[in-house]
Amino acid sequence: MHKILRNWHMPLPPPARKPRADAERNRARILEVARHVFTRDGADATLDDIARESKLGPGTLYRHFPTRDALVEAVYRDEVERLAAAGERFAATRAPLDALRAWMLLFIDHVAGKKLILAAMDTVPGGSARLIEGARSITLLVFHTLFERAVEAGALRRDVDPDDFIRAFIGVFHTTAVPGWEASARRIVDILIAGSRPTLGP
């Protein structure tokens, strides 16, 4: 899905040393527990709480995440990376329109999950707005790639503007304080897709 451009006239840097398997497991465990604690305690969550509940100890936690801000950012970045990876997986395993729909539904789950850790995100410098803005280019790239794939397959009309499509989709996220917004967002996904499919002949 991503095209990597490489300057072959420049010497390549030495390969990065691969983390040990146990270090990777520890990091994943910390992120999992941190996500739970930030959801439960919000701005009151502490690194000591997370170290204790992860059962890995503060030394292990601080080696991976020396500050609370670093951990908050890593939790959110991990969520965004999972979302991007899901887009690649859907593109590889599903029909184009089904892949786009599945990813948009998953994005709704992502927004709902982000709301749960928003209080913790707002404690870092720049707040949640900075973290969300930093991830915007990643999510837009995934959406546009899946959208264009559906257009090329003939599942969506070529005259549909992807930016109009996503503006209509994103609009529902301004109603997340309203009960039932998630069900409404899922219905809007289907409405947008149905309205963007090629028209049948007379």
N, C-alpha and C positions, 0 to 999 in steps of 0.2 A: 504494500500500500504506500509505503514511503520510498521515494527515490533519493539515494544518497550520492552526492557528487563528490568525487575524490580527485585531488590534484596529484597526478602521477609523477610530476616533476619534483615533488617534495618528499623527503624521506618519511616513512611512516614511523610514528612513535612506537616504543616497545609496548607489547600487549600488557594491559592492566592485569595485575595479579588477581586471580579469581578468589573471592572470599571462600573460606572453608565452609563446608556444608553445615556444621554446627553453628557457625556465626550467622549464616543465612537464616537458619531456623530460629535462632534467638531474635534476630531482627524482625522476622515475620510475626513471632509471638508477641513482641513488644507492641508492634503496630496493631495487632488484633486486640490486645488488652487495652491499649490506649484509646482505640476507637470506642470501646465499650465504656471506659471510664469518662471520656469526654462527653459521650452521649448522656451518661447518667448524672455527672456532676457539673458539666459545663465549665464556666470560668473558675469554679472552685477546685477543679481537678488538679492534683499535684503529681510531680514526678515520683515522690515517695509512695503515693497511692498506687501508681502504675507499676513501680518496681515490686511492691509487695504482692500485688494481685497477679503479676506475671510469674512470680516465684523464681525470678532469675537474679534478683539482687540489684541494688543500686549501681554497683560497679559495672555490671554488664550493660545496664541501661545507659549510663553516662558515656560508655565507650562508643555506643552507637549514636546517641543523641545527647550532646553535652549541655543543651539548654532545653527548656520547656518549649520555647518558640520553635526550635528545630524539630521537635517531635510533633507539634501541632501541624507544621507545614508538611512534614513527611506523611502524616496520616492523610491529609487532604490530597497530596500528590499521588499517594498510592491509590486512592479512590479514582482519580482521573486516569492514571495509567491502566487500571483495571478496565475502565470504560473504553479507553482506546483499544486495548487488547481484545475486548469483546467485539468491537467493530471489525477488526481484522479477522477474528474467528468466524463471525457471521458471514463476512464476504467470501470466506473460503469454503463454507459449508452449506450456505443457503442460497436460494434463488434471490436475484437482486432486490426485488420489491419486498420480499419477506425479510431479507437482511436489514433493509432500511427501517421497516416497521419495528422489528425486534429491537434494533438499537435505539430508536426513539422511545420505545416503552421502557427500555433499560435506563435511558437518560432521565425519565420521570422518577424512577427509583433512586437514581443518583441525587437528584434535587431533593427528594424527600429525606434521604440520608444526610445530605449536607445540612439541612435544617436542624438536625439533631445535634450536630457538633458546631453550629454557628456561634454559640456563645464562647466556645473555646477559641474558634478562629478569630473572633473579634478582639482577643487579648494580645495578638501578635502585632508588631509594628505595621501600620498600614491597614490593619484589620482584615476582615473577610473579603472586603472589596478588592484588596490587592491580590489575595490568593486566587480569587475567582477570575479576575482579569488576566492573571498570569497563565491560567489554564485555558482561556477562551480560544486561543489559536489552535490548541490541540483538538478540542471538541469540534470546532468549526471544520477543521481538516477532515476529521472522520466523517462528519455529516456530509460534506460536499463530495467526498469520495464515494460514499454509499449512494448518494442521490444521483450523481453522474453515472454510476454503474447501472442504476435502474432506468435512467433515460436511455442509455446506450442499448439496453436490452429491449427497449420499446414498451416497458411497463409504465412509464410516465411520459407525458407529452413534452416535446422539446420546447414548447413556448412557455412552460412553467418556469418562473424565475426562482431559483433555489433560495435567494435571499428573502423574497416575499414569503416563501414556504416556511422558512425558519422563523421569520418575524411573527407570523401567525401562531406558530408553535410555542415560541418563547413567551408570547403574551400571556398565556395561561399561568405562567409562573409568578405573575404579579398578584395572583389570587390565592397564594399558598396559605394565607391566614384564614381562608374560608373553608369550613368543613366540607369534605367531599371533593376537594380540588383534584385529587389524584384520579378519581374515576372520571371526572370531567376531562382531564388532560388526555386520558386514554381514548375517550370518545373523539376528541379533537384530532388525534393522530389518524384515526380511521376516516374522519370527515375530510381531512386534508388529502389523504391518499386517494380516496374515492373521487374527489373533485379534480384530481390531477392526472387521472388515468386517461388514456386515449379514448376519444368519443367513438362510439360505434356508428357505422353507416346507417342510412335510412332503411 
